[in-house]
Amino acid sequence: MSTEHDWITTPVTADILRGCLDLEPTARGLLPHRLPARARRQIPDTQLAVAEAQPSGVRLAFRTRATAIELETLPTKRVYQGFPAPADGVYDLLVDGRLAARTTVPGGNTRVITDMVAQTSELREGPAGTARFTDLPAGEKDIEIWLPHAEVTELIALRTDAPVEPAPDRGRRVWLHHGSSISHGSNAAHPTATWPALAAARGGVELVNLGFSGGALLDPFTARAMRDTPADLISLKIGINVANADVMRLRAFGPAVHGFLDTIREGHPATPLLVVSPILCPVQEDTPGPLAPDLVDGTLRFKATGDPAERAAGRLTLTVIRDELARIVGQRAADDPNLHHLDGRDLYGEQDYAEFPLPDEVHPDPAGHRRIGENFARHVFGDGGPFATGRGGANHSHG
């Protein structure tokens, strides 16, 4: 802790946190989760257990006159054995809605992935650290601190040189989104530069991001979590994980989509609900999964390993999935006027791929995230879009 300020320590509690569905007390502080405890007990694999604890879209939101802020955390970094350690996760500080500073917290725990396919790992413990922001403008202001989107972050202490109170509700609609690693923010440069964060800022909404790297598999516990989460707008980005994990055939996929939608509608019968099919991903367009890591000259890429001939037997590709999603939404929309469909290639298609290729064949780079966020904002929040102002329900409290 710095000593040049008269610090006030404010407990980190639910009333100054947004974007998480649960807070788990730990020996040192609190661990934000993006799935509730009931859902976490049903998670079948380590990948999703880690992904939901990575705080994509989770931020502290408070009002203060402070010109100096410290957030003490215990990060857990993921390192793949044999690969260089990734850069430290970034903390974004927003003042009155505008990005004002970024910093990192070095050190912390390290989870070493010893087998990428089996997802086996070992945890090496390390020290807590502090995200420090100084020389902030004087006067009352709204502050948001967005946590690193792909780094498990235990919150230990918030210190400021002036009192803190929870940010007031500005009346913005709450957008609840579920998707895969791209929604989670894979390869985004910092937490407010994931495509959902960019789209939320353009749409003037409060984001609850349930994008889970590798974990958008139509799991019933995720649908129940969404059913029970207050929201004014809901979107689902479905398909890429189902194909690249090769977890089901066409016969199971359709009913699973119906079941997921049915569950959400139990809690949100008339909320605008958008189903988005996969963005363009050439390696998976017409080749079934499973997806496998493909090391090329020391660079990690991915390739689809299925046999295209097996599409006739119900093996899923992105082309098959897009057709099925369009069919299902078209059928249901006859009785559900608030259900909408968007082809993912309207967010990132052939022209976007030509401009911003997928570096590892699956995930966009930071410029690709920006393009997807801009396209989503235009198609979905823009005039005539399913989330255009005036088409949502009454504002709900933040979850």
C-alpha positions in Angstrom: 0.0 0.0 0.0 1.2 3.5 -0.8 1.8 5.8 2.1 1.5 9.3 0.5 -2.3 9.4 0.9 -4.7 9.2 3.8 -6.4 6.0 2.6 -10.0 5.0 3.3 -10.6 1.3 2.9 -14.1 0.4 1.5 -15.3 -3.2 1.7 -15.8 -4.6 -1.8 -19.5 -5.7 -1.7 -22.2 -6.5 -4.2 -23.5 -2.9 -4.3 -20.4 -1.7 -6.0 -20.0 -4.6 -8.4 -21.7 -5.1 -11.7 -21.5 -7.9 -14.3 -21.2 -10.9 -11.9 -23.9 -13.3 -10.7 -22.3 -14.4 -7.4 -19.6 -13.5 -5.0 -17.6 -16.3 -3.2 -15.9 -15.4 0.1 -12.3 -16.5 0.1 -9.6 -16.5 2.8 -8.4 -13.2 1.5 -11.5 -11.5 0.1 -14.1 -12.1 -2.6 -14.0 -14.0 -5.9 -16.6 -12.8 -8.5 -18.3 -15.5 -10.4 -20.3 -15.2 -13.6 -22.4 -18.3 -12.8 -24.3 -18.9 -9.5 -23.2 -21.6 -7.0 -26.0 -23.9 -8.1 -24.8 -23.8 -11.7 -21.1 -24.2 -10.7 -21.9 -27.4 -8.8 -23.0 -28.9 -12.2 -20.0 -27.8 -14.3 -18.5 -30.9 -15.8 -15.0 -29.7 -16.8 -12.2 -27.5 -15.6 -12.3 -25.3 -18.7 -15.7 -23.9 -17.9 -15.0 -23.7 -14.2 -12.0 -21.5 -14.9 -13.8 -19.5 -17.7 -16.8 -18.5 -15.5 -14.4 -17.3 -12.8 -12.6 -15.1 -15.2 -14.3 -11.7 -14.8 -15.1 -10.7 -18.3 -17.4 -7.6 -18.1 -17.2 -7.5 -14.3 -16.4 -4.1 -12.9 -16.5 -2.0 -9.7 -18.8 1.0 -10.1 -18.8 3.8 -7.6 -19.0 7.5 -7.2 -16.3 9.5 -5.4 -14.2 12.6 -5.2 -11.0 10.5 -4.9 -8.0 11.4 -7.0 -6.1 8.2 -6.1 -7.5 4.7 -6.0 -5.9 1.3 -5.2 -7.5 -2.0 -5.8 -5.6 -4.9 -4.1 -6.2 -8.2 -5.8 -4.9 -11.8 -6.1 -4.8 -12.7 -9.8 -4.4 -16.2 -11.1 -2.6 -16.3 -14.5 -2.9 -19.1 -16.9 0.3 -20.4 -18.6 0.5 -23.2 -21.1 3.5 -25.4 -20.4 6.1 -24.9 -23.1 4.7 -21.5 -24.2 5.7 -18.0 -23.0 3.6 -16.6 -20.2 0.9 -14.3 -21.5 1.0 -10.6 -20.7 -0.5 -9.6 -17.3 -4.2 -8.9 -17.4 -5.3 -5.3 -17.8 -7.4 -3.2 -15.4 -9.3 -0.4 -17.2 -10.3 2.7 -15.2 -13.2 4.7 -16.6 -14.1 8.2 -15.4 -17.6 9.3 -16.3 -17.8 6.6 -18.9 -14.5 7.3 -20.6 -11.4 5.2 -20.5 -8.9 7.3 -18.4 -6.2 4.8 -17.4 -5.0 1.2 -17.6 -2.7 -0.8 -15.3 -1.8 -4.4 -14.5 -1.1 -6.4 -11.3 2.1 -8.5 -11.7 2.7 -11.6 -9.7 -0.2 -13.6 -8.2 -0.9 -17.3 -8.6 0.0 -19.2 -11.8 -2.1 -22.1 -13.1 0.1 -24.1 -15.5 -1.8 -26.1 -18.1 0.2 -29.3 -18.5 -2.0 -30.8 -21.2 -4.1 -28.6 -23.5 -6.4 -31.3 -24.6 -7.0 -33.0 -21.3 -7.0 -29.6 -19.5 -4.8 -30.9 -16.7 -3.1 -28.2 -14.7 -1.2 -27.4 -11.5 -1.5 -24.3 -9.3 1.6 -22.4 -8.2 0.7 -19.9 -5.5 2.1 -16.3 -5.5 1.6 -12.9 -3.8 -1.3 -10.4 -4.0 -0.7 -7.1 -5.8 -2.2 -3.7 -6.3 -3.8 -1.9 -9.3 -3.0 1.7 -8.7 -4.5 4.8 -10.3 -3.4 8.4 -9.4 -3.8 12.0 -10.6 -7.5 11.5 -11.3 -9.5 14.7 -11.9 -10.9 16.4 -8.8 -14.6 16.6 -8.0 -17.4 14.1 -7.9 -17.3 11.5 -10.7 -18.5 8.0 -11.7 -15.6 5.5 -11.6 -15.6 2.1 -13.1 -12.7 -0.4 -12.8 -13.1 -3.2 -15.3 -11.3 -6.4 -14.2 -9.0 -8.4 -16.5 -11.4 -10.3 -18.8 -9.3 -13.5 -18.9 -7.6 -13.5 -15.5 -9.3 -15.0 -12.4 -9.2 -12.0 -10.0 -9.8 -12.3 -6.2 -10.8 -8.9 -4.8 -9.0 -8.1 -1.5 -9.3 -4.3 -0.7 -10.4 -1.0 -2.3 -8.5 2.0 -1.0 -9.3 5.6 -2.0 -8.3 9.1 -0.7 -11.9 10.2 -0.4 -15.2 8.4 0.5 -16.9 6.0 -1.9 -20.6 5.4 -2.5 -22.2 3.0 -5.0 -22.8 4.4 -8.4 -26.4 5.6 -8.9 -28.6 3.7 -11.3 -28.5 5.8 -14.5 -31.6 4.0 -15.9 -29.7 2.1 -18.6 -31.1 -1.1 -19.8 -29.4 -4.3 -18.7 -28.1 -6.5 -21.6 -27.5 -10.1 -20.7 -25.3 -11.9 -23.3 -24.1 -15.5 -23.6 -21.5 -16.7 -26.0 -18.1 -18.5 -26.5 -14.5 -17.4 -26.3 -15.0 -14.5 -28.7 -17.7 -13.1 -26.5 -15.5 -13.8 -23.5 -12.9 -11.6 -25.1 -10.2 -14.0 -26.4 -7.4 -11.9 -28.0 -9.0 -8.6 -27.0 -6.3 -6.0 -25.8 -8.1 -5.0 -22.6 -11.4 -5.5 -20.8 -13.4 -2.6 -22.3 -12.2 -3.7 -25.8 -14.0 -7.0 -26.0 -16.7 -6.8 -28.6 -19.5 -7.1 -26.1 -18.1 -4.2 -24.0 -17.6 -2.1 -27.2 -21.2 -2.8 -28.3 -22.6 -2.1 -24.8 -20.8 1.3 -24.7 -22.3 2.2 -28.1 -25.7 1.0 -27.1 -25.7 2.8 -23.8 -26.5 -0.4 -21.8 -25.2 -2.2 -18.7 -23.5 -5.4 -19.8 -23.7 -8.8 -18.0 -21.3 -10.9 -20.1 -21.8 -14.7 -19.8 -19.3 -15.4 -22.6 -17.4 -18.5 -21.6 -14.3 -19.6 -23.5 -15.1 -23.1 -24.7 -18.2 -23.2 -22.6 -21.2 -22.1 -24.9 -22.5 -25.7 -25.1 -26.3 -25.2 -24.5 -25.8 -26.3 -20.9 -29.1 -26.3 -19.0 -27.5 -24.8 -15.9 -26.5 -21.8 -18.0 -30.0 -21.4 -19.3 -31.4 -21.5 -15.8 -28.8 -18.8 -14.7 -30.0 -16.6 -17.5 -33.7 -17.3 -16.7 -33.1 -16.1 -13.1 -31.0 -13.0 -13.9 -32.8 -9.6 -14.3 -32.4 -8.3 -17.8 -34.0 -6.0 -20.3 -32.3 -7.4 -23.4 -30.9 -10.9 -23.9 -28.7 -12.4 -26.7 -27.3 -15.8 -27.3 -24.4 -16.5 -29.6 -24.7 -20.2 -30.3 -22.8 -22.7 -32.4 -19.0 -22.5 -32.6 -18.3 -24.4 -29.4 -20.9 -27.0 -30.2 -19.1 -27.7 -33.5 -15.5 -27.4 -32.4 -16.0 -29.6 -29.3 -18.0 -32.1 -31.4 -20.4 -32.7 -28.5 -23.6 -33.4 -30.3 -25.2 -34.3 -33.6 -28.0 -32.5 -35.5 -30.6 -34.7 -33.9 -29.6 -33.4 -30.4 -28.7 -29.9 -31.4 -32.2 -28.7 -32.4 -34.0 -29.9 -29.2 -31.2 -28.5 -27.1 -31.6 -25.1 -28.7 -35.4 -25.3 -28.1 -34.8 -26.3 -24.5 -32.4 -23.4 -23.9 -34.8 -20.9 -25.3 -37.8 -22.4 -23.4 -35.9 -22.1 -20.1 -35.0 -18.5 -20.7 -38.5 -17.7 -21.6 -39.8 -19.1 -18.3 -38.1 -16.1 -16.6 -38.2 -13.6 -19.4 -41.4 -14.3 -21.4 -41.5 -11.0 -23.4 -37.9 -9.7 -23.2 -36.3 -9.0 -26.6 -34.2 -12.2 -27.2 -31.7 -12.4 -30.0 -30.2 -15.6 -31.3 -26.9 -15.0 -33.2 -25.3 -17.7 -35.3 -21.5 -18.2 -35.6 -19.3 -15.6 -37.3 -17.3 -16.7 -40.3 -14.6 -19.2 -39.4 -13.3 -20.9 -42.5 -11.6 -23.9 -40.8 -15.0 -24.9 -39.4 -17.5 -23.8 -42.1 -17.8 -27.2 -43.8 -15.6 -29.4 -41.7 -16.9 -31.0 -38.5 -14.9 -30.9 -35.2 -13.3 -31.7 -33.0 -11.0 -28.7 -33.2 -7.4 -29.5 -32.4 -4.4 -27.3 -31.6 -2.0 -27.0 -34.6 1.5 -25.7 -33.9 3.0 -24.1 -36.9 6.5 -22.7 -36.6 5.9 -22.2 -32.8 2.6 -20.4 -33.4 -0.6 -21.8 -32.0 -3.3 -22.3 -34.5 -6.4 -24.5 -34.6 -7.7 -26.9 -37.2 -10.9 -28.9 -37.6 -10.2 -32.7 -37.6 -13.6 -34.2 -38.6 -14.6 -35.7 -41.9 -16.8 -33.5 -44.1 -18.4 -36.6 -45.5 -20.1 -37.3 -42.1 -22.3 -34.2 -42.4 -24.9 -36.5 -44.0 -24.9 -38.5 -40.7 -25.6 -35.4 -38.6 -22.1 -34.2 -37.8 -22.2 -30.4 -37.2 -20.5 -27.7 -39.1 -21.0 -23.9 -38.9 -23.0 -24.0 -42.2 -25.3 -26.7 -40.8 -25.7 -24.9 -37.5 -26.6 -21.6 -39.1 -29.3 -23.2 -41.2 -30.8 -24.9 -38.2 -30.7 -21.8 -36.0 -32.5 -19.8 -38.7 -35.1 -22.5 -39.0 -35.7 -22.8 -35.3 -36.0 -19.0 -34.7 -38.2 -18.6 -37.8 -40.5 -21.3 -36.5 -40.7 -20.0 -32.9 -41.0 -16.3 -33.9 -44.5 -17.0 -35.3 -45.6 -17.2 -31.7 -42.9 -15.1 -30.1 -42.7 -11.6 -31.7 -39.8 -10.6 -29.4 -37.6 -13.4 -30.6 -35.0 -12.4 -33.3 -32.3 -13.9 -35.4 -29.0 -12.5 -36.7 -26.6 -14.3 -39.0 -23.2 -14.1 -37.4 -21.6 -13.3 -40.7 -23.3 -9.9 -40.5 -20.9 -9.3 -37.6 -17.8 -10.8 -39.2 -18.0 -12.2 -42.7 -15.9 -12.6 -45.9 -15.0 -8.9 -46.2 -14.1 -8.7 -42.5 -12.0 -11.8 -42.7 -10.1 -10.3 -45.7 -9.4 -7.2 -43.7 -8.8 -8.7 -40.3 -7.9 -12.4 -40.6 -8.3 -14.7 -37.6 -4.6 -15.0 -36.3 -5.1 -18.6 -34.9 -7.9 -19.4 -37.4 -10.6 -19.1 -34.7 -10.3 -16.0 -32.7 -10.3 -12.3 -33.9 -7.5 -9.9 -33.1 -8.2 -6.6 -31.3 -9.2 -4.9 -34.6 -11.6 -7.8 -35.3 -13.2 -7.3 -31.9 -13.7 -3.7 -32.7 -15.3 -4.5 -36.1 -17.6 -7.1 -34.5 -18.6 -4.6 -31.7 -19.3 -1.9 -34.3 -21.4 -4.2 -36.5 -23.4 -5.6 -33.5 -24.1 -2.0 -32.3 -25.3 -1.0 -35.8 -27.4 -4.1 -36.5 -28.8 -4.7 -33.0 -28.9 -1.4 -31.1 -29.3 0.8 -34.2 -32.6 2.1 -35.7 -34.9 -0.7 -36.5 -32.7 -3.3 -34.6 -34.1 -5.7 -32.1 -32.5 -3.8 -29.2 -33.3 -0.3 -30.5 -34.3 2.2 -27.8 -38.0 1.8 -27.0 -38.1 -1.9 -27.9 -36.8 -3.2 -24.5 -38.8 -3.7 -21.3 -38.8 -1.7 -18.1 -35.4 -1.3 -16.5 -34.3 -3.9 -14.0 -31.9 -3.8 -11.1 -28.4 -4.8 -11.9 -27.4 -8.4 -11.3 
